[in-house]
Amino acid sequence: MSDENQNGATGAKPKKQILLNAFDMFTVGHLSFGQWRNPKDRAKDKRRDLTYWTDLAKLLDKGGFVGLFLADTYGPYDT
């Protein structure tokens, strides 16, 4: 039996899914000022250490996230 017949016979709508996406920036401090004081903070390693990004990807995958948006900031903000 196809899904079309099963849903059409009962009139039920298919369940909607929530797709989770994460956001990160290639900067030391974005919205969490002062976190560099926290011993667990790894923001200073973003530019030099690939394991920061691979660990983040593994953590997001484990949590069911489907995407990671990486915002770029090549230079300092001028506003």
C-alpha positions as CSV (number, residue, x, y, z in Angstrom):
1,M,0.0,0.0,0.0
2,S,1.3,3.4,-0.8
3,D,1.5,6.3,1.6
4,E,-0.9,8.2,-0.6
5,N,-3.7,5.6,-0.1
6,Q,-3.1,5.4,3.7
7,N,-3.2,9.2,4.2
8,G,-6.0,9.7,1.7
9,A,-8.3,7.1,3.2
10,T,-8.2,8.6,6.7
11,G,-7.9,12.2,5.6
12,A,-5.0,12.6,8.0
13,K,-2.2,15.1,7.2
14,P,1.4,13.9,7.3
15,K,3.3,14.9,10.4
16,K,5.4,18.1,10.1
17,Q,9.1,17.9,11.0
18,I,11.1,20.6,12.7
19,L,14.5,20.9,11.1
20,L,17.2,22.2,13.5
21,N,20.0,24.4,12.2
22,A,22.9,25.8,14.1
23,F,24.8,29.1,13.6
24,D,28.4,30.0,14.3
25,M,30.8,32.8,13.4
26,F,34.5,32.7,12.8
27,T,35.1,35.2,15.5
28,V,36.4,35.0,19.1
29,G,33.4,36.6,20.7
30,H,30.1,37.1,18.9
31,L,27.2,37.3,21.4
32,S,28.8,35.8,24.4
33,F,31.0,38.5,25.7
34,G,33.3,37.4,28.5
35,Q,33.0,33.7,27.8
36,W,36.8,33.6,27.2
37,R,37.1,33.5,30.9
38,N,35.3,30.2,31.1
39,P,37.8,27.3,31.1
40,K,35.6,25.3,28.9
41,D,35.3,28.0,26.2
42,R,37.1,27.1,23.0
43,A,36.4,30.2,20.9
44,K,40.1,31.1,20.8
45,D,40.8,27.8,19.0
46,K,38.4,28.4,16.1
47,R,41.0,29.8,13.8
48,R,43.8,27.5,14.5
49,D,42.3,24.1,15.4
50,L,40.2,22.0,13.1
51,T,39.0,19.8,16.0
52,Y,36.9,22.7,17.2
53,W,34.8,22.4,14.1
54,T,34.8,18.6,13.9
55,D,33.7,18.3,17.5
56,L,31.0,20.9,16.9
57,A,29.8,18.9,13.9
58,K,29.7,15.7,15.8
59,L,27.8,17.3,18.7
60,L,25.2,18.8,16.3
61,D,24.8,15.5,14.5
62,K,24.3,13.7,17.8
63,G,21.6,16.2,18.7
64,G,19.7,15.8,15.5
65,F,20.7,19.0,13.8
66,V,20.6,19.0,10.0
67,G,22.7,22.0,9.2
68,L,25.4,24.4,10.4
69,F,25.5,28.0,9.0
70,L,28.9,29.5,9.2
71,A,28.9,33.3,9.0
72,D,32.0,34.9,7.7
73,T,33.6,38.0,8.9
74,Y,36.8,38.7,7.0
75,G,37.6,42.0,8.6
76,P,36.5,44.2,11.5
77,Y,33.0,45.7,11.6
78,D,33.0,49.3,10.4
79,T,29.7,50.4,11.9
